[in-house]
Amino acid sequence: MSNGTVNSTRRICLAVILIAAYLLPGLDAHAQLVGTFNIPGGTYTTIQAAIADLNTLGVGGGGVTFNVDAGHTETFTSPTAGRITDTTASSMNPVVFQKVGWKNPDRGDS
């Protein structure tokens, strides 16, 4: 085989692999949520945004914790915006939303 034929064959093989990776649903990889995130001020500015990612990406090994500022208040944009529909959570991969700090916005504590 000539050098040109080998290079052409490699290009064809690479093209087939790339097309297969794009078209096969089993190869659609994405990162799952793992670790600790702060709301607001971290990766997420709202609980709604965190829930949307959770529902889209799922929970990875060890679970995910969302630390919500004690003074944070929020109104969801729809009745279902706060619904967690993720099915990857488990006792081994828990989803935790927890208050951080002592401020209680309902009482006006500061």
SEMARMAR-960824 format. One record per atom (N, C-alpha, C): residue in three letters; atom name; x, y, z; residue number from 1. Coordinates in steps of 0.1 Angstrom, whole numbers. Layout:
<atoms>
ATOM   paro   zadren      c1      c2      c3   pase
ATOM    ala       CA       X       Y       Z    NUM
...
</atoms>
This chain:
<atoms>
ATOM   paro   zadren      c1      c2      c3   pase
ATOM    met        N       8     -12       0      1
ATOM    met       CA       0       0       0      1
ATOM    met        C       9      12       0      1
ATOM    ser        N       4      22      -7      2
ATOM    ser       CA      12      35      -8      2
ATOM    ser        C       9      43       5      2
ATOM    asn        N      17      53       7      3
ATOM    asn       CA      15      62      19      3
ATOM    asn        C       1      69      17      3
ATOM    gly        N      -2      73       5      4
ATOM    gly       CA     -14      80       3      4
ATOM    gly        C     -27      72       6      4
ATOM    thr        N     -26      59       3      5
ATOM    thr       CA     -37      50       5      5
ATOM    thr        C     -39      48      20      5
ATOM    val        N     -28      46      28      6
ATOM    val       CA     -28      45      42      6
ATOM    val        C     -35      57      49      6
ATOM    asn        N     -30      69      45      7
ATOM    asn       CA     -36      81      50      7
ATOM    asn        C     -51      82      47      7
ATOM    ser        N     -55      79      35      8
ATOM    ser       CA     -69      79      31      8
ATOM    ser        C     -77      70      39      8
ATOM    thr        N     -72      58      41      9
ATOM    thr       CA     -79      48      49      9
ATOM    thr        C     -80      52      64      9
ATOM    arg        N     -70      58      69     10
ATOM    arg       CA     -71      64      83     10
ATOM    arg        C     -82      75      84     10
ATOM    arg        N     -82      83      74     11
ATOM    arg       CA     -92      94      75     11
ATOM    arg        C    -106      88      74     11
ATOM    ile        N    -108      78      66     12
ATOM    ile       CA    -121      72      65     12
ATOM    ile        C    -125      65      78     12
ATOM    cys        N    -116      58      84     13
ATOM    cys       CA    -119      52      97     13
ATOM    cys        C    -122      62     108     13
ATOM    leu        N    -114      73     108     14
ATOM    leu       CA    -117      83     118     14
ATOM    leu        C    -131      89     115     14
ATOM    ala        N    -134      92     103     15
ATOM    ala       CA    -148      97     100     15
ATOM    ala        C    -159      88     104     15
ATOM    val        N    -157      75     102     16
ATOM    val       CA    -167      65     106     16
ATOM    val        C    -169      65     121     16
ATOM    ile        N    -158      65     128     17
ATOM    ile       CA    -158      65     143     17
ATOM    ile        C    -165      78     148     17
ATOM    leu        N    -162      89     143     18
ATOM    leu       CA    -168     102     147     18
ATOM    leu        C    -183     102     144     18
ATOM    ile        N    -187      97     133     19
ATOM    ile       CA    -201      97     129     19
ATOM    ile        C    -209      87     139     19
ATOM    ala        N    -203      75     141     20
ATOM    ala       CA    -209      66     150     20
ATOM    ala        C    -210      71     164     20
ATOM    ala        N    -200      78     169     21
ATOM    ala       CA    -200      84     183     21
ATOM    ala        C    -211      95     184     21
ATOM    tyr        N    -214     102     173     22
ATOM    tyr       CA    -224     112     173     22
ATOM    tyr        C    -238     106     172     22
ATOM    leu        N    -240      95     164     23
ATOM    leu       CA    -253      90     162     23
ATOM    leu        C    -257      79     172     23
ATOM    leu        N    -248      72     179     24
ATOM    leu       CA    -252      62     188     24
ATOM    leu        C    -256      68     201     24
ATOM    pro        N    -268      66     206     25
ATOM    pro       CA    -272      72     219     25
ATOM    pro        C    -264      67     231     25
ATOM    gly        N    -259      55     231     26
ATOM    gly       CA    -252      49     242     26
ATOM    gly        C    -238      56     244     26
ATOM    leu        N    -234      64     234     27
ATOM    leu       CA    -221      70     236     27
ATOM    leu        C    -223      85     240     27
ATOM    asp        N    -235      89     243     28
ATOM    asp       CA    -237     103     247     28
ATOM    asp        C    -234     104     262     28
ATOM    ala        N    -222     108     265     29
ATOM    ala       CA    -217     109     279     29
ATOM    ala        C    -218     123     284     29
ATOM    his        N    -221     124     297     30
ATOM    his       CA    -222     137     303     30
ATOM    his        C    -218     136     318     30
ATOM    ala        N    -213     146     323     31
ATOM    ala       CA    -209     146     337     31
ATOM    ala        C    -221     146     346     31
ATOM    gln        N    -221     138     356     32
ATOM    gln       CA    -231     138     366     32
ATOM    gln        C    -227     147     378     32
ATOM    leu        N    -237     152     385     33
ATOM    leu       CA    -234     161     397     33
ATOM    leu        C    -228     153     408     33
ATOM    val        N    -217     157     413     34
ATOM    val       CA    -210     151     424     34
ATOM    val        C    -203     162     433     34
ATOM    gly        N    -204     161     446     35
ATOM    gly       CA    -197     170     454     35
ATOM    gly        C    -206     180     461     35
ATOM    thr        N    -201     192     464     36
ATOM    thr       CA    -208     202     471     36
ATOM    thr        C    -209     215     463     36
ATOM    phe        N    -220     221     463     37
ATOM    phe       CA    -223     233     455     37
ATOM    phe        C    -229     243     465     37
ATOM    asn        N    -226     256     463     38
ATOM    asn       CA    -232     267     471     38
ATOM    asn        C    -242     275     463     38
ATOM    ile        N    -254     278     470     39
ATOM    ile       CA    -264     285     464     39
ATOM    ile        C    -267     297     473     39
ATOM    pro        N    -268     309     469     40
ATOM    pro       CA    -262     314     457     40
ATOM    pro        C    -247     316     459     40
ATOM    gly        N    -240     322     449     41
ATOM    gly       CA    -226     325     450     41
ATOM    gly        C    -216     315     445     41
ATOM    gly        N    -221     303     442     42
ATOM    gly       CA    -213     293     436     42
ATOM    gly        C    -216     290     422     42
ATOM    thr        N    -216     278     418     43
ATOM    thr       CA    -220     274     405     43
ATOM    thr        C    -234     278     401     43
ATOM    tyr        N    -243     277     412     44
ATOM    tyr       CA    -257     280     409     44
ATOM    tyr        C    -261     293     417     44
ATOM    thr        N    -269     301     410     45
ATOM    thr       CA    -274     313     416     45
ATOM    thr        C    -288     311     422     45
ATOM    thr        N    -294     300     418     46
ATOM    thr       CA    -308     297     423     46
ATOM    thr        C    -309     282     425     46
ATOM    ile        N    -318     279     434     47
ATOM    ile       CA    -322     265     436     47
ATOM    ile        C    -328     259     424     47
ATOM    gln        N    -336     267     417     48
ATOM    gln       CA    -342     262     404     48
ATOM    gln        C    -332     258     394     48
ATOM    ala        N    -321     265     393     49
ATOM    ala       CA    -310     262     383     49
ATOM    ala        C    -304     249     388     49
ATOM    ala        N    -302     247     401     50
ATOM    ala       CA    -295     235     406     50
ATOM    ala        C    -304     223     403     50
ATOM    ile        N    -317     224     405     51
ATOM    ile       CA    -327     213     403     51
ATOM    ile        C    -327     210     388     51
ATOM    ala        N    -327     220     379     52
ATOM    ala       CA    -327     218     365     52
ATOM    ala        C    -315     209     360     52
ATOM    asp        N    -303     213     366     53
ATOM    asp       CA    -291     205     362     53
ATOM    asp        C    -292     191     368     53
ATOM    leu        N    -297     190     380     54
ATOM    leu       CA    -298     177     387     54
ATOM    leu        C    -307     168     378     54
ATOM    asn        N    -318     173     373     55
ATOM    asn       CA    -327     165     365     55
ATOM    asn        C    -321     162     352     55
ATOM    thr        N    -313     170     346     56
ATOM    thr       CA    -307     168     333     56
ATOM    thr        C    -295     159     334     56
ATOM    leu        N    -286     161     344     57
ATOM    leu       CA    -273     154     345     57
ATOM    leu        C    -274     142     354     57
ATOM    gly        N    -282     142     364     58
ATOM    gly       CA    -283     131     374     58
ATOM    gly        C    -272     132     385     58
ATOM    val        N    -272     122     393     59
ATOM    val       CA    -263     122     405     59
ATOM    val        C    -252     112     403     59
ATOM    gly        N    -239     116     405     60
ATOM    gly       CA    -228     106     404     60
ATOM    gly        C    -225     100     417     60
ATOM    gly        N    -214      92     417     61
ATOM    gly       CA    -210      84     428     61
ATOM    gly        C    -207      93     441     61
ATOM    gly        N    -213      89     452     62
ATOM    gly       CA    -211      97     464     62
ATOM    gly        C    -222     107     466     62
ATOM    gly        N    -229     111     456     63
ATOM    gly       CA    -240     121     458     63
ATOM    gly        C    -236     135     456     63
ATOM    val        N    -246     144     459     64
ATOM    val       CA    -244     158     457     64
ATOM    val        C    -251     165     469     64
ATOM    thr        N    -244     176     473     65
ATOM    thr       CA    -249     184     484     65
ATOM    thr        C    -250     199     479     65
ATOM    phe        N    -261     205     481     66
ATOM    phe       CA    -263     219     478     66
ATOM    phe        C    -264     227     491     66
ATOM    asn        N    -254     235     494     67
ATOM    asn       CA    -255     244     506     67
ATOM    asn        C    -262     257     502     67
ATOM    val        N    -274     259     508     68
ATOM    val       CA    -282     270     505     68
ATOM    val        C    -280     281     516     68
ATOM    asp        N    -276     293     512     69
ATOM    asp       CA    -274     304     522     69
ATOM    asp        C    -287     306     530     69
ATOM    ala        N    -285     307     543     70
ATOM    ala       CA    -296     309     552     70
ATOM    ala        C    -305     320     548     70
ATOM    gly        N    -300     331     543     71
ATOM    gly       CA    -308     342     539     71
ATOM    gly        C    -314     342     525     71
ATOM    his        N    -312     331     518     72
ATOM    his       CA    -316     330     504     72
ATOM    his        C    -331     328     503     72
ATOM    thr        N    -338     336     495     73
ATOM    thr       CA    -352     334     492     73
ATOM    thr        C    -353     333     477     73
ATOM    glu        N    -364     326     473     74
ATOM    glu       CA    -365     324     458     74
ATOM    glu        C    -380     320     455     74
ATOM    thr        N    -384     324     444     75
ATOM    thr       CA    -397     321     439     75
ATOM    thr        C    -395     313     425     75
ATOM    phe        N    -400     301     425     76
ATOM    phe       CA    -399     294     412     76
ATOM    phe        C    -407     300     401     76
ATOM    thr        N    -402     298     389     77
ATOM    thr       CA    -409     304     377     77
ATOM    thr        C    -422     297     373     77
ATOM    ser        N    -423     284     378     78
ATOM    ser       CA    -435     277     375     78
ATOM    ser        C    -438     267     386     78
ATOM    pro        N    -450     261     386     79
ATOM    pro       CA    -453     252     397     79
ATOM    pro        C    -445     239     397     79
ATOM    thr        N    -439     236     385     80
ATOM    thr       CA    -431     223     384     80
ATOM    thr        C    -416     226     384     80
ATOM    ala        N    -412     239     385     81
ATOM    ala       CA    -398     242     384     81
ATOM    ala        C    -390     236     396     81
ATOM    gly        N    -396     234     407     82
ATOM    gly       CA    -389     228     418     82
ATOM    gly        C    -390     213     420     82
ATOM    arg        N    -396     207     410     83
ATOM    arg       CA    -398     192     411     83
ATOM    arg        C    -385     185     407     83
ATOM    ile        N    -381     176     415     84
ATOM    ile       CA    -369     168     412     84
ATOM    ile        C    -374     155     406     84
ATOM    thr        N    -370     153     394     85
ATOM    thr       CA    -374     141     386     85
ATOM    thr        C    -363     131     384     85
ATOM    asp        N    -351     134     388     86
ATOM    asp       CA    -339     126     386     86
ATOM    asp        C    -342     112     392     86
ATOM    thr        N    -337     102     386     87
ATOM    thr       CA    -339      88     391     87
ATOM    thr        C    -326      82     394     87
ATOM    thr        N    -315      89     394     88
ATOM    thr       CA    -302      83     397     88
ATOM    thr        C    -298      84     411     88
ATOM    ala        N    -306      92     419     89
ATOM    ala       CA    -303      93     433     89
ATOM    ala        C    -306      80     441     89
ATOM    ser        N    -299      78     451     90
ATOM    ser       CA    -301      66     459     90
ATOM    ser        C    -295      68     473     90
ATOM    ser        N    -296      58     482     91
ATOM    ser       CA    -290      60     495     91
ATOM    ser        C    -275      60     494     91
ATOM    met        N    -269      55     483     92
ATOM    met       CA    -255      56     481     92
ATOM    met        C    -251      69     474     92
ATOM    asn        N    -260      74     466     93
ATOM    asn       CA    -258      87     459     93
ATOM    asn        C    -269      97     462     93
ATOM    pro        N    -269     102     475     94
ATOM    pro       CA    -280     111     479     94
ATOM    pro        C    -279     125     473     94
ATOM    val        N    -291     131     473     95
ATOM    val       CA    -292     145     470     95
ATOM    val        C    -296     152     483     95
ATOM    val        N    -288     162     487     96
ATOM    val       CA    -290     169     499     96
ATOM    val        C    -291     184     497     96
ATOM    phe        N    -301     191     501     97
ATOM    phe       CA    -302     205     501     97
ATOM    phe        C    -302     209     516     97
ATOM    gln        N    -292     217     520     98
ATOM    gln       CA    -292     221     534     98
ATOM    gln        C    -289     235     536     98
ATOM    lys        N    -295     241     546     99
ATOM    lys       CA    -293     255     550     99
ATOM    lys        C    -279     257     556     99
ATOM    val        N    -272     267     552    100
ATOM    val       CA    -259     271     558    100
ATOM    val        C    -260     284     564    100
ATOM    gly        N    -257     286     576    101
ATOM    gly       CA    -258     298     584    101
ATOM    gly        C    -269     298     593    101
ATOM    trp        N    -272     310     599    102
ATOM    trp       CA    -282     311     609    102
ATOM    trp        C    -293     320     606    102
ATOM    lys        N    -292     329     596    103
ATOM    lys       CA    -302     339     593    103
ATOM    lys        C    -315     333     589    103
ATOM    asn        N    -326     338     594    104
ATOM    asn       CA    -339     333     591    104
ATOM    asn        C    -347     345     584    104
ATOM    pro        N    -348     344     570    105
ATOM    pro       CA    -354     356     563    105
ATOM    pro        C    -369     358     567    105
ATOM    asp        N    -376     347     572    106
ATOM    asp       CA    -390     349     576    106
ATOM    asp        C    -391     357     589    106
ATOM    arg        N    -381     357     597    107
ATOM    arg       CA    -382     365     610    107
ATOM    arg        C    -374     378     609    107
ATOM    gly        N    -367     380     598    108
ATOM    gly       CA    -359     393     597    108
ATOM    gly        C    -346     392     606    108
ATOM    asp        N    -341     380     609    109
ATOM    asp       CA    -329     379     616    109
ATOM    asp        C    -318     385     608    109
ATOM    ser        N    -308     391     614    110
ATOM    ser       CA    -296     396     607    110
ATOM    ser        C    -283     392     613    110
</atoms>
